[in-house]
Amino acid sequence: MKTTPTRISGRTTLWAAAAAATLAFLVALEFAARHYGEPGPITQQAREVVLAPDSGPLLYAGLALTMVVLTWRQRFLAAGAAIGVDLVFWAVRWVAGADMNFGNGALWVVLGCAVLALTRRTGRERALLLKGAGLGLLLVAGHKTGDTWLLITSETRPTVLDPYLATADHALGDPSWVVGRLVNATSPVGDGILHVVYGQLPLAAALVGLYQLRHVAAERRFPSHHLVRTFLVIGLLGPAVYMLFPVVGPVYAYGAEGGRWAVAHLWPDTLPSIAAPHAVPFDEITPRNCMPSLHTAWATTLFVHSRKGSRPMRYAGTFWLVATLTATLGFGYHYGVDLIAGVVFALTVEAAMRASARGWDRSATLLVVHGSAVFALLLLSYRLLPEHLAAHPWLSGPLLLLAMASVILGYLRTTRRWDPKPRPPRQPEPPRAAEPQPELV
């Protein structure tokens, strides 16, 4: 009888500490953005309560995540309220001639759920509804936080290291140049499809997350681990690496998008020849968001989490991964070495999140340490040994792929041991033989 309150108090303290840390991080980013004369993530999200949102589908995805804790009747009421509020905003904006977009209603309903939890719910029901509202708001806040991080990278990193990655990419056969020509050849159909896939990755993650959280309302609790947790942590940690390894991508450094700041206008038609890699100055607008490729990292985790879904879900996860890899290279946003680092980064974070949910042990620690070491070695080799990688492509290219494969194999072998083994079905007992009856004399 005395252990339950202690356990609940411990969980409450953990959630309170996580909320306080998240709020402190958002406030710090807000001040950093204000220092450069731009609104931060808190201001951007607060504006969308009234002003036209940047992404309506993202706000409705956040509402959908919140609704996993509601009953079906409450879901219909929440969706109807969100659409009704949006229709009112739409009419007012149309009359006033303001920017037209949707999504305010979704944000209003999510905030309303949080207020309802604090004022009208108690105990476990309050905690569950607050978690649902917090999950929806975190999805939106993560997107705003990413925008602020990109602003900070462009303002604080006046030079970029693209020549290092362009040189190291020779070891992989310059995949961005190859795929870039293929995408241009399939334009506008292939180009259009890839743009949709690339731009709506958060929405795809929300859909997979909804599939994983579909039983929350019935069970009245969240699963110990799901996609949205890893998705948010990747978005939180990844930009920190941008600060250490600022890169803008081939379409900017070697293409027309870079304008006068581009080293040369070569992408995707002509391969660059770099004698001595060095840092080059770049503008204060373009984000330094290539190393690692977070789109690759997110698509990788989406693929991993879709493996335990239905057959259509598995097909969709595979399609989104392949299409995202093609888009990141074909649009010139990333080098091939960025993608390798993105896969290693994603599986390392996913392993850490799964271990924190199930409990750390020796296998979990070794897996995370191995992934972290491989990721660090990749960054060091790109920075210190790009010329050696380019000079010996038949050796260095397979070594880079083997380093990535070692993390993939380690993740598969370790997590398969973590998964509960299915019990064999119980065999029915064979019928007993009838006992012989004594003969009557």
SVG drawing of the C-alpha trace seen along z (x, -y; Angstrom):
<svg xmlns="http://www.w3.org/2000/svg" viewBox="-22 -44 67 110">
<polyline fill="none" stroke="black" stroke-width="0.4" points="0.0,0.0 2.9,-2.4 4.8,-1.8 2.2,-3.1 2.2,-6.8 6.0,-6.8 6.1,-5.4 3.5,-7.9 5.4,-10.8 8.6,-9.7 6.9,-9.6 5.4,-13.0 8.8,-14.4 10.3,-13.0 7.6,-14.5 7.9,-17.8 11.7,-17.9 11.4,-17.0 8.8,-19.8 11.0,-22.3 14.1,-21.4 12.1,-21.7 10.7,-25.1 14.2,-26.3 15.5,-25.1 12.7,-26.9 13.3,-30.1 17.0,-30.0 16.3,-29.6 13.8,-32.5 16.5,-34.8 19.0,-33.6 16.6,-34.3 15.7,-37.7 19.4,-38.5 19.5,-38.2 16.3,-40.2 14.0,-37.2 11.1,-35.7 11.9,-32.5 9.9,-29.3 7.6,-30.5 6.7,-33.7 6.1,-31.8 3.8,-29.3 2.0,-32.0 1.3,-34.0 -0.4,-31.1 -3.2,-31.3 -4.5,-34.2 -2.4,-34.8 -2.2,-32.6 -0.1,-29.5 2.9,-28.5 1.8,-24.8 -1.8,-23.8 -1.2,-20.1 1.4,-20.1 -1.1,-21.7 -3.7,-19.1 -1.2,-16.4 -0.5,-17.7 -4.3,-17.7 -4.5,-14.1 -1.7,-13.1 -3.6,-14.8 -6.8,-13.0 -5.3,-9.6 -6.2,-10.0 -9.9,-10.9 -12.9,-8.7 -14.5,-8.5 -17.3,-10.9 -14.7,-13.4 -12.6,-13.1 -15.6,-14.0 -16.3,-17.0 -12.7,-18.1 -12.4,-17.7 -15.7,-19.6 -14.6,-22.4 -11.2,-22.7 -12.9,-22.9 -15.5,-25.3 -12.9,-27.7 -10.9,-27.5 -14.0,-28.3 -14.6,-31.5 -10.9,-32.5 -11.1,-31.8 -14.2,-34.0 -12.7,-36.9 -9.4,-36.7 -11.2,-36.7 -13.2,-39.8 -10.1,-41.5 -7.9,-40.5 -5.3,-38.9 -3.1,-35.9 -5.2,-32.7 -4.3,-29.5 -5.8,-27.0 -4.7,-25.3 -5.7,-27.9 -8.6,-25.7 -6.4,-22.7 -4.1,-24.7 -7.1,-26.2 -8.5,-22.7 -5.1,-21.4 -4.7,-24.3 -8.3,-23.8 -7.5,-20.2 -4.6,-21.4 -6.8,-23.9 -9.5,-21.3 -7.0,-18.9 -5.8,-21.5 -9.3,-22.7 -11.7,-19.8 -9.6,-16.6 -7.8,-15.0 -5.4,-12.1 -4.6,-9.8 -7.1,-11.3 -5.5,-14.7 -2.0,-13.3 -3.2,-11.4 -4.9,-14.4 -1.9,-16.6 0.4,-14.1 -1.8,-14.1 -1.9,-17.9 1.9,-18.1 2.6,-15.6 0.6,-17.6 2.3,-20.9 5.7,-19.3 5.3,-18.2 4.6,-21.8 7.2,-23.2 9.8,-20.9 9.2,-22.2 9.5,-25.8 12.6,-24.9 14.2,-23.6 13.6,-26.8 15.3,-28.8 18.2,-26.4 18.7,-26.9 18.7,-30.7 21.3,-30.4 23.6,-28.3 23.4,-30.8 24.2,-33.7 27.0,-32.2 28.9,-30.1 30.2,-32.5 32.2,-29.8 31.1,-26.3 33.0,-23.0 31.4,-21.9 34.7,-21.3 35.6,-18.7 32.4,-16.7 32.5,-17.2 36.0,-15.7 35.0,-12.8 32.0,-12.1 34.3,-11.0 34.7,-7.8 31.0,-7.0 31.0,-7.9 29.5,-11.5 25.9,-10.2 24.4,-13.7 25.6,-14.6 24.3,-11.2 20.9,-11.3 20.6,-15.0 20.8,-14.3 18.2,-11.5 15.7,-13.7 16.1,-16.5 15.5,-13.9 12.2,-12.8 10.9,-16.4 8.2,-17.5 6.5,-14.3 9.3,-12.7 10.4,-16.1 6.9,-16.9 6.4,-13.6 9.7,-13.9 9.0,-17.5 5.7,-16.3 7.5,-13.4 10.4,-15.6 8.1,-18.4 5.6,-16.3 7.9,-14.0 6.6,-15.4 3.0,-14.5 4.1,-11.0 5.8,-10.6 2.5,-11.7 0.6,-9.1 2.9,-6.3 2.8,-7.6 -1.0,-7.6 -0.9,-4.0 1.4,-3.1 -0.8,-5.1 -4.2,-3.8 -4.8,-1.9 -4.0,-4.7 -7.6,-5.7 -8.7,-2.1 -5.7,-1.3 -5.5,-4.7 -1.8,-4.8 0.9,-5.5 3.3,-2.8 6.8,-2.9 8.3,-3.8 7.0,-5.2 8.1,-7.0 7.3,-10.5 9.7,-10.4 12.7,-9.5 11.5,-12.0 11.6,-14.8 15.0,-13.9 16.6,-13.7 15.3,-17.2 16.7,-18.4 20.2,-16.8 20.9,-17.0 21.2,-20.8 23.9,-20.8 26.1,-18.9 25.3,-21.5 27.2,-24.0 30.3,-21.7 30.2,-20.8 28.5,-23.7 27.6,-22.6 25.0,-24.1 24.8,-21.3 25.9,-21.0 23.0,-22.9 24.2,-26.0 27.9,-25.5 28.3,-24.2 24.9,-25.2 22.9,-28.1 21.1,-28.4 24.3,-29.7 24.4,-32.8 27.6,-34.7 28.6,-32.8 28.8,-29.5 32.3,-28.1 31.3,-27.3 28.1,-26.5 28.8,-22.8 25.9,-20.9 24.6,-18.5 26.3,-18.5 30.0,-18.7 31.9,-17.0 34.0,-19.3 37.8,-18.9 39.2,-20.1 43.0,-20.2 43.0,-21.2 39.8,-21.3 39.3,-24.4 36.5,-26.4 34.7,-28.9 32.7,-32.0 28.9,-31.9 25.9,-34.2 24.1,-34.8 20.7,-33.3 21.3,-29.8 21.1,-27.2 24.1,-25.0 22.0,-21.9 23.6,-19.1 25.8,-17.2 24.1,-14.9 21.1,-14.6 18.2,-14.8 15.7,-14.0 17.6,-10.7 17.6,-10.2 13.9,-10.8 13.0,-8.6 15.2,-5.9 13.4,-5.9 10.0,-6.0 11.1,-2.9 12.2,-1.1 8.9,-1.8 6.8,-0.9 8.3,2.7 5.8,3.8 2.8,2.3 0.4,3.7 1.5,4.6 0.4,1.2 2.3,-0.5 5.4,1.4 5.2,0.6 4.6,-3.1 7.6,-3.2 9.8,-1.6 8.5,-4.1 9.1,-7.1 12.7,-6.0 13.6,-5.4 11.9,-8.6 13.5,-10.7 17.0,-9.4 16.4,-10.1 15.1,-13.6 17.9,-14.6 20.4,-13.7 18.4,-14.6 17.6,-18.1 21.2,-18.8 20.5,-19.3 23.0,-16.7 26.1,-14.8 26.2,-11.0 28.4,-11.1 25.7,-13.1 23.2,-10.2 25.6,-7.7 26.1,-9.8 22.3,-10.3 21.6,-6.6 24.2,-6.0 22.9,-9.0 19.3,-7.8 19.9,-4.2 22.1,-5.4 19.4,-7.7 16.7,-5.1 18.7,-2.5 19.2,-5.0 15.5,-5.8 14.5,-2.1 17.0,-1.4 15.7,-4.2 12.2,-2.7 13.1,0.9 16.0,0.3 19.7,0.1 21.9,3.2 25.2,4.2 23.9,4.8 22.2,1.4 25.3,-0.4 27.6,1.3 25.2,0.6 24.9,-3.1 28.7,-3.4 29.4,-1.7 27.0,-3.9 28.4,-7.1 32.0,-6.0 31.2,-5.3 29.4,-8.6 32.4,-10.5 34.9,-8.6 32.8,-9.5 32.9,-13.2 36.6,-13.1 37.4,-11.2 35.3,-13.7 37.1,-16.6 40.7,-15.3 41.0,-12.7 38.8,-13.8 41.7,-13.7 42.7,-10.2 39.1,-9.0 38.9,-10.5 42.3,-9.1 41.3,-5.5 37.6,-5.2 37.6,-1.4 38.9,-1.0 37.5,-4.0 34.0,-3.8 33.3,-0.2 34.9,-1.1 32.4,-3.9 29.5,-1.6 30.8,1.1 31.0,-1.3 27.3,-2.1 26.5,1.6 28.1,2.4 25.7,0.1 22.7,1.5 23.7,5.1 24.4,4.3 21.1,2.6 19.2,5.5 21.0,8.2 20.6,6.4 17.0,5.3 15.9,8.7 17.1,10.0 15.1,7.3 11.9,8.2 9.7,10.7 9.8,14.1 6.4,15.4 5.3,18.4 4.5,21.5 0.8,22.3 -0.3,24.7 -0.8,28.2 -4.1,29.8 -3.7,32.8 -4.3,36.1 -7.5,37.9 -7.1,40.5 -7.6,44.1 -10.8,45.6 -10.1,47.8 -11.0,51.5 -14.3,52.5 -14.3,55.7 -16.1,58.6 -19.3,59.7 -19.4,63.3"/>
</svg>
